Amino acid sequence: MTLAPQTPPRTNLIVILGPTASGKTCLAVEAARHLNGEIISADSRQVYSGMDIGTGKDLHEYGDIPYHLIDIVAPGYEFNVYEFQQRFYAALNAISARGRIPILCGGTGLYLEAVLSGYRMVEAPPDMALRARLSDLSTFELRQELLRLKPEQHNITDLEERERIIRAIEIASAQQAAEPIPDAPELHPLIFGLRWERPVLRQRIKTRLHQRLGQGMLAEVQQLHDNGASWETLEFYGLEYRFIAQYLQGQISYPDMVEKLGNAICKFAKRQETWFRRMEKRGTCINWLNPEAEPTQHLLQTCRAHIAQNQNPHAP
C-alpha cells in the first residue's frame, strides 16, 4: 500500500539569533515588516526598564513594529528563565491569534533553548519552612535527601556548598509537588543565525561600545544607582554595568574600563557562538546567513519557500 505524502507542519515561529553586535534587531525588524510579524525579545537583560543603552535595546529601530518582553520588570526584580518561558508562550499565542507571525529575536542561549527545546519547568520560590528543616542536616544528609528526590542527579561533586545543595533540594521538591504542567504550544520554528568572521565581529563590538559611551551609557548607569540600584546589583546585570560601576566608584580608570569592557564583550560573544554550536549538535537546525550578503533577502526567500511548501506540500 502506498502512503500519501505527509503535509509538512506549518511554520509558526521565526527565530533570529546571533552574538552581540551581529545585527539581529535590524534583521528582525525588516523581517517583521515584510512578513506581518511582531518581535519577541530573547534577551535576559532587555526585560529591565531603564537599562536601555547598556543592554542594546535600540528601540528606535523598531518604528511601528510591535515588540514583546522588553521593559517588563524593574531593575532589582529577579527575572528568570521559567518566567521568560511562560511570558514567551503568552506572547506567542497572542500574536498568532492576531494572525501575525511571531519572530523570536535574541542572543541569550538559555532562553532560546528553553522554548525551542521545550524545557519543562516549574516555579520554585524560596521555601523558608523547608530551609529551616534542612538546616539541621549535615552536608552528607543533604546530599542523600537530594538523591532521594532526584535519583538521576549525577553532579554531586558540583554541589559541595550547602547553599547550593539546599537550593537544589528546594527545586526538586517544587517539581514533585507541582501540578501537571500543560503541554507547551507545539512549535515548528524556522531558525536563522547571523555569523560574522571573528575579527569583523570584534571590530563591530568595539565600534558599538564607543557609540554607546557617546550616547550616555555612563549617565545611564549612574542614574540607575541614584535610583536605588546598589553597585553590587549593577555588577550582576552584566558586563557594561559591571565595568562602568567599577569606573564610577574610582576602582579603574576610564581607558582601563573601555579596554577591559571591550575585551570582555568579545569573550562573551565567543561564548554565545559556542552555545549556538552546541544547540546545533543537539539537533537544532540553524540557517546561517552571511550578514554582508543581503541577509534580509535570503531570509525572506527561505520563508517564502516554506510558506509555498505549506500551501502546496505535494509539489515537486
C-alpha positions as CSV (number, residue, x, y, z in Angstrom):
1,M,0.0,0.0,0.0
2,T,1.3,3.4,-1.0
3,L,1.1,6.0,1.8
4,A,0.0,9.5,0.9
5,P,2.8,12.2,1.3
6,Q,2.5,13.8,4.7
7,T,1.8,17.5,4.9
8,P,4.7,19.3,6.5
9,P,3.9,21.2,9.7
10,R,3.2,24.9,9.2
11,T,5.9,27.2,10.3
12,N,4.5,29.1,13.3
13,L,7.7,30.8,14.6
14,I,10.7,32.6,13.1
15,V,13.8,32.8,15.2
16,I,16.7,35.2,14.6
17,L,19.7,34.5,16.8
18,G,23.4,35.6,16.9
19,P,26.1,37.0,19.1
20,T,26.0,40.5,20.5
21,A,26.5,43.3,17.8
22,S,25.7,40.9,15.0
23,G,22.7,43.0,13.7
24,K,19.9,40.8,15.0
25,T,17.4,43.6,15.8
26,C,17.7,45.3,12.4
27,L,17.2,41.9,10.6
28,A,14.2,41.1,12.8
29,V,12.6,44.4,12.2
30,E,13.0,44.1,8.4
31,A,11.6,40.5,8.6
32,A,8.6,41.7,10.6
33,R,7.8,44.5,8.1
34,H,7.7,42.0,5.2
35,L,6.1,39.1,7.0
36,N,3.4,40.9,9.1
37,G,5.3,40.0,12.2
38,E,5.8,41.0,15.8
39,I,9.0,40.6,17.7
40,I,9.6,38.7,20.9
41,S,12.9,39.5,22.6
42,A,15.0,36.7,23.9
43,D,17.4,38.8,25.9
44,S,17.8,38.3,29.6
45,R,18.6,42.0,30.3
46,Q,16.3,43.8,28.0
47,V,13.4,42.8,30.2
48,Y,14.5,45.5,32.7
49,S,13.2,49.1,32.3
50,G,15.7,51.9,32.5
51,M,18.5,49.7,31.2
52,D,18.4,50.8,27.6
53,I,21.9,51.7,26.2
54,G,23.8,49.1,28.2
55,T,21.5,46.3,27.0
56,G,21.4,47.4,23.4
57,K,17.6,47.7,23.1
58,D,17.8,50.0,20.1
59,L,14.1,50.7,20.4
60,H,14.4,53.4,17.7
61,E,14.9,50.7,15.2
62,Y,11.5,49.1,15.7
63,G,9.5,52.0,14.4
64,D,5.8,50.8,14.3
65,I,6.7,47.1,14.7
66,P,5.2,45.7,17.9
67,Y,7.7,44.1,20.4
68,H,7.3,42.0,23.5
69,L,9.3,41.1,26.6
70,I,11.2,44.4,26.7
71,D,10.8,46.8,29.6
72,I,8.5,44.5,31.5
73,V,10.1,44.5,35.0
74,A,12.0,47.0,37.2
75,P,15.8,46.6,38.0
76,G,16.1,44.5,41.1
77,Y,13.4,42.1,40.1
78,E,14.7,38.5,39.8
79,F,13.6,37.6,36.4
80,N,14.4,34.0,35.4
81,V,14.2,31.5,32.6
82,Y,11.0,30.0,34.0
83,E,9.2,33.3,33.8
84,F,10.6,34.0,30.4
85,Q,9.2,30.7,29.1
86,Q,5.8,31.5,30.5
87,R,5.7,35.0,29.1
88,F,7.0,33.8,25.7
89,Y,4.1,31.3,25.4
90,A,1.6,34.0,26.2
91,A,3.1,36.4,23.7
92,L,3.3,33.7,21.0
93,N,-0.4,32.8,21.5
94,A,-1.5,36.4,21.4
95,I,0.5,37.2,18.3
96,S,-0.7,34.1,16.5
97,A,-4.3,34.9,17.5
98,R,-4.0,38.2,15.7
99,G,-3.0,36.4,12.5
100,R,0.6,37.7,12.7
101,I,4.0,35.9,12.7
102,P,5.9,35.7,16.0
103,I,9.6,36.5,15.5
104,L,11.8,35.5,18.4
105,C,15.0,37.6,18.4
106,G,17.9,37.5,20.8
107,G,21.2,36.0,21.9
108,T,20.5,34.6,25.4
109,G,21.1,30.9,24.6
110,L,19.4,29.5,27.7
111,Y,16.2,31.5,26.9
112,L,16.2,30.4,23.3
113,E,16.7,26.8,24.1
114,A,14.1,26.8,26.9
115,V,11.4,27.4,24.3
116,L,12.9,25.7,21.3
117,S,13.6,22.5,23.2
118,G,10.5,22.7,25.3
119,Y,12.1,22.7,28.7
120,R,9.5,21.6,31.3
121,M,10.0,23.9,34.2
122,V,8.2,24.8,37.4
123,E,8.4,27.9,39.6
124,A,10.5,27.2,42.8
125,P,10.3,30.2,45.1
126,P,12.3,30.1,48.4
127,D,10.6,27.8,50.9
128,M,11.6,29.0,54.3
129,A,10.0,26.2,56.2
130,L,11.9,23.6,54.1
131,R,15.1,25.6,54.6
132,A,14.6,25.6,58.3
133,R,14.2,21.8,58.4
134,L,17.2,21.2,56.2
135,S,19.4,23.5,58.3
136,D,19.7,20.8,60.9
137,L,21.0,18.2,58.4
138,S,24.7,17.5,57.7
139,T,26.1,18.0,54.3
140,F,26.1,14.3,53.7
141,E,22.5,14.0,54.8
142,L,21.6,16.9,52.4
143,R,23.2,15.0,49.5
144,Q,21.2,11.9,50.4
145,E,18.0,13.9,50.5
146,L,18.7,15.3,47.1
147,L,19.4,11.8,45.7
148,R,16.1,10.6,47.2
149,L,14.2,13.4,45.4
150,K,16.2,13.2,42.2
151,P,17.9,9.9,41.7
152,E,19.2,10.9,38.3
153,Q,21.3,13.7,39.9
154,H,24.9,12.9,38.9
155,N,26.7,16.1,39.5
156,I,27.0,15.7,43.3
157,T,30.7,16.8,43.1
158,D,29.4,20.1,41.8
159,L,27.3,20.5,45.0
160,E,29.9,21.0,47.6
161,E,28.4,24.1,49.1
162,R,25.4,23.6,51.5
163,E,23.5,26.6,50.0
164,R,23.6,25.0,46.5
165,I,22.5,21.6,47.8
166,I,19.6,23.2,49.7
167,R,18.6,25.2,46.7
168,A,18.7,22.0,44.5
169,I,16.5,20.2,47.1
170,E,14.1,23.2,47.0
171,I,13.8,23.0,43.3
172,A,13.4,19.2,43.2
173,S,10.7,19.4,45.9
174,A,8.8,22.0,43.9
175,Q,9.0,19.9,40.8
176,Q,7.5,16.9,42.7
177,A,4.7,18.9,44.3
178,A,3.8,20.9,41.2
179,E,0.5,20.4,39.4
180,P,0.9,18.7,36.0
181,I,2.2,21.3,33.5
182,P,0.0,21.8,30.5
183,D,1.7,21.0,27.3
184,A,3.6,23.9,25.7
185,P,2.4,25.1,22.3
186,E,3.7,22.9,19.5
187,L,6.4,24.9,17.8
188,H,7.5,24.5,14.2
189,P,10.3,27.1,14.0
190,L,12.3,28.4,11.1
191,I,15.6,29.4,12.7
192,F,18.1,31.9,11.3
193,G,21.5,32.9,12.6
194,L,23.9,35.8,11.8
195,R,27.6,34.8,11.7
196,W,30.4,37.2,11.2
197,E,34.1,36.5,10.8
198,R,35.6,36.9,14.3
199,P,37.9,39.8,13.5
200,V,35.0,41.7,11.9
201,L,32.7,41.0,14.9
202,R,35.4,42.2,17.3
203,Q,35.6,45.5,15.4
204,R,31.8,45.8,15.4
205,I,31.8,45.3,19.1
206,K,34.5,47.9,19.8
207,T,32.8,50.4,17.4
208,R,29.4,49.9,19.1
209,L,30.9,50.3,22.5
210,H,32.3,53.7,21.7
211,Q,29.0,54.7,20.2
212,R,27.1,53.7,23.3
213,L,29.5,55.5,25.5
214,G,28.9,58.6,23.4
215,Q,25.1,58.1,23.7
216,G,25.3,58.4,27.5
217,M,25.9,54.9,28.9
218,L,27.9,56.2,31.8
219,A,25.0,58.5,32.8
220,E,22.5,55.6,32.5
221,V,24.5,53.5,35.0
222,Q,24.8,56.5,37.3
223,Q,21.1,57.1,37.1
224,L,20.3,53.5,38.0
225,H,22.5,53.8,41.0
226,D,21.0,57.1,42.0
227,N,17.5,55.5,41.7
228,G,18.4,52.8,44.3
229,A,20.3,50.1,42.4
230,S,23.3,49.1,44.5
231,W,26.8,48.8,42.9
232,E,26.6,45.1,43.7
233,T,23.3,44.8,41.9
234,L,24.6,46.7,38.9
235,E,27.6,44.3,38.6
236,F,25.1,41.4,38.5
237,Y,23.5,42.9,35.3
238,G,26.4,42.1,33.1
239,L,29.5,43.5,31.6
240,E,28.6,47.0,30.7
241,Y,27.1,47.7,34.1
242,R,29.9,45.8,35.9
243,F,32.8,47.7,34.4
244,I,31.1,51.1,34.4
245,A,30.1,50.6,38.0
246,Q,33.8,50.0,38.8
247,Y,34.8,53.1,37.0
248,L,32.2,55.3,38.6
249,Q,33.4,54.0,42.0
250,G,37.0,55.0,41.1
251,Q,38.3,51.4,41.0
252,I,39.6,51.6,37.5
253,S,40.5,54.4,35.1
254,Y,38.4,55.4,32.0
255,P,40.9,53.9,29.5
256,D,41.1,50.7,31.5
257,M,37.3,50.5,31.7
258,V,37.0,50.8,27.9
259,E,39.7,48.3,27.2
260,K,38.5,45.7,29.7
261,L,34.9,46.1,28.8
262,G,35.6,45.7,25.1
263,N,37.6,42.6,25.6
264,A,35.0,41.1,27.9
265,I,32.2,41.7,25.4
266,C,34.3,40.0,22.7
267,K,34.8,36.9,25.0
268,F,31.1,37.0,25.8
269,A,30.3,36.9,22.0
270,K,32.6,33.9,21.7
271,R,30.7,32.1,24.4
272,Q,27.4,32.9,22.7
273,E,28.7,31.3,19.5
274,T,29.8,28.2,21.4
275,W,26.3,27.9,22.8
276,F,24.8,28.1,19.3
277,R,27.1,25.4,18.1
278,R,26.0,23.2,21.0
279,M,22.4,23.8,20.0
280,E,23.2,22.5,16.5
281,K,24.9,19.4,17.9
282,R,21.8,18.7,19.9
283,G,19.6,18.8,16.8
284,T,18.6,22.5,16.3
285,C,18.7,23.4,12.6
286,I,20.0,26.9,12.1
287,N,20.0,28.6,8.7
288,W,23.2,30.7,8.9
289,L,23.1,34.0,7.0
290,N,26.0,36.0,5.7
291,P,25.3,39.4,7.2
292,E,27.4,41.1,4.5
293,A,25.3,39.5,1.6
294,E,21.7,40.8,1.9
295,P,20.6,38.6,4.8
296,T,17.1,40.0,4.7
297,Q,16.6,38.9,1.2
298,H,17.9,35.4,1.9
299,L,15.7,35.1,5.0
300,L,12.6,36.2,3.1
301,Q,13.4,33.8,0.2
302,T,13.7,30.9,2.7
303,C,10.5,31.9,4.5
304,R,8.5,32.2,1.3
305,A,9.8,28.8,0.1
306,H,8.5,27.2,3.3
307,I,5.2,29.1,3.0
308,A,4.8,27.8,-0.6
309,Q,5.6,24.3,0.6
310,N,3.0,24.5,3.3
311,Q,0.4,25.6,0.8
312,N,1.3,23.0,-1.8
313,P,3.0,20.2,0.1
314,H,2.9,17.7,-2.8
315,A,4.6,20.0,-5.4
316,P,7.8,18.6,-6.8
